[in-house]
Amino acid sequence: MTATTRSLHLPAGSAASGPYAVEVTPGSAGWGHAGLRVLELPAGGVHTLGTGDDEVLVVPLSGSLTVRCEGQALTLAGRAGVFAGPTDFAYLPLGSTAELASESGGRFALCSARASRRLPVRHGPAAGVPVELRGAGRCSRQVNNFATAGVFEADSIIACEVLTPGGNWSSYPPHKHDETSAEETELEEIYYFEVAPGPHGEAGLAYHRVYGTPERPIDVLAEVRDRDVVLVPHGWHGPSIAAPGHDLYYLNVMAGPGPERAWRIVDDPQHAWVRDTWAGEDLDPRLPLTPPAGRPQDGASRP
């Protein structure tokens, strides 16, 4: 059966479970490795997390918190919202238990992947996050490479944030990473979206595309709204299109079965030529993206 928008696009709230506004596990996704939970804590809220077979990255989307694990207390300064710049984060190893506590409340992504190697609890400082400005013209976007291979040591998880100015295309040209070869690494991928509101709080939207090959069909064309999720088990994915007037954020969480932790992709040959046009275009002057004065920073008015 061909996977479609209905099964792979998870509108905001549809993947909520217990304390989590989003809960995607390998079991719920129907794959083997990558997961994502989004935890919303009220002021003074405390949550106990057991990592089990996973390594976990605790990433503030909005707000700050303290992470206590294995005798360490990591204070995450966090940020006002996802459009306010890179954040610091915490790494938790498999088989650990952590207490997450937020004095002022906030929203926190718990990015996870099946792991076999146990690494220590660590703090990843915001100042150490490489910010990459990728593409050109209307394909300009910003990538916060906070936990990509070669930047932050982990066993299997790869994670980054992409910010796309309103009207631009990102995850373009369409690409895939669903085979193990010299050109690709096999990785499942989760896209978690936040969409900046308009100047008076108007709800925004974006579009995301996933499509396959005759041998491995998949067909997703999703109108994504704030806090939606799209699952990419395989196939070409992109573009992610930000509507004019609404900057777009997405968090990517990737993991796969291969022994090598790497992100190698191949472009769809029908669209790869677009990269050659970027040499003659300027980077979008709105990058790096910063929130307009007086506009909510977290993509929505909800806590």
Secondary structure, 3 states (H helix, E strand, C coil): CCEEHHHHEECCCCCCECCEEEEECHHHHCCCCEEEEEEEECCCEEEEEECCCEEEEEEEEEEEEEEEECCEEEEEEEECCHHHCCCCEEEECCCCEEEEEECCCEEEEEEEEECCCCCCCEEECHHHCCEEEECCHHHCEEEEEEECCCCCCCCCCEEEEEEECCCCEECCCCEECCCCCCCCCCCEEEEEEEECCCCCCCCCCEEEEEECCCCCCEEEEEEECCCCEEEECCCEEEEEEECCCCCEEEEEEEECCCCCCCCCCEECCCCHHHHHHHHHCCCCCCCCCCCCCCCCCCCCCCC
